[in-house]
Amino acid sequence: MRIIKKIIIGVSCLLLAALCGFSAFAEVTLPEGAVKGLPEKLTAMDSSGKPVDSATGEYFFLAENILPGEVYTKKVQIMNLREDKAYHVYFYIEPLDESKKGVIDLEKACLCSFYLDGTLFYQGTVTGSGTIDLVKTPYDLGYYPPGDSHTLTCSVAWVNDSGSFLIDEGHRIVTADGIKVERPKSGIDSVDGEIEFKWIFAAAVDENYDPPNTGITLDALAVWAVISAVLLLMIGIMIILISIKKKKFQKDEA
């Protein structure tokens, strides 16, 4: 019985270690100091006013009714509204299960491009597989001192015409007896698709950032208080001296 118990414990330990190893492997490795989500006053919002979830860093982009040849664009502005902290911001893609709808596999048919302030840094599938791997490797969206902002732009275009074979207008020929249908229509007049994907934003505070001193310190206030008091005293003395001199002049005149 003891041997069986030891075997069960050993197998359980191995399974637990394997599960932990799998979880660690599946987890994206963020740069040192970075955590998922955006701290207070570090905001990210798209052109429609939809914000990134500050707690989780998640943003869902749904591209629907995609048609061949059309480009769908989404812009997200990232802003640091704090006055005392600077941040590094990172970005990666987390694929979604069952994110595709319609008759076309838009994951394969679409070209996704990402730009930071107008500069292209990625081209590939909407799920993050392309010129760089946006699933495993977070992309650095730049440094954000107080008041700074950058714009992340995503464009999605259906460039693969693999859906055209689904549209079959049939084949008809004109004969002396009329129109003969060689092959009927497929019943599909047009094709479109829909795909949703999730972006994750993360941030790391710059511990070495020293905010500029734009306010008045207590020492400066004390100096100004002393100067103001001295000036008021001098003005008071001058008023008294002028008053005495005026009374003396009036007495001499009398």
FENGI-V572203 format. One line per field, one symbol per residue. ss: DSSP state (~ for helix, > for strand, _ for the rest). psi: psi as a letter, one per 40 degrees, with the letter a starting at -180 (. if undefined). A space follows every 10 residues. Layout:
BEGIN
ss = ???
psi = ???
END
This chain:
BEGIN
ss = _~~~~~~~~~ ~~~~~~~~~~ ~~~~~~____ ____>>____ _>>>>>____ >______>>> >>>>>>____ >>>>>>>>>> ______>>>> >>>>_____> >>___~~~~> >>>>>>__>> >>>>____>> __>_____>> >>>>____>> >>>>>>>>__ _~~~~~____ >>>>>__>>> >>>_______ __>>>>>>>> >>>>>_____ _______~~~ ~~~~~~~~~~ ~~~~~~~~~~ ~~~~~~~~~~ ~~~_
psi = dddddddddd dddddddddd ddddddhhhi iheiihihih ehihiieeeh ihhddeeihh hhhifhihei hhhhhhhhhh eieeiiihhi hihhiiifeh iaeigeddei hhhhihfehh eihaieeehb digeddhihh eahgiheiii hhhhhhhheh feededhhea hiihideahh hdhiieehdi iaihihihih iiihiheehh iigeihiddd dddddddddd dddddddddd dddddddddd ddd.
END
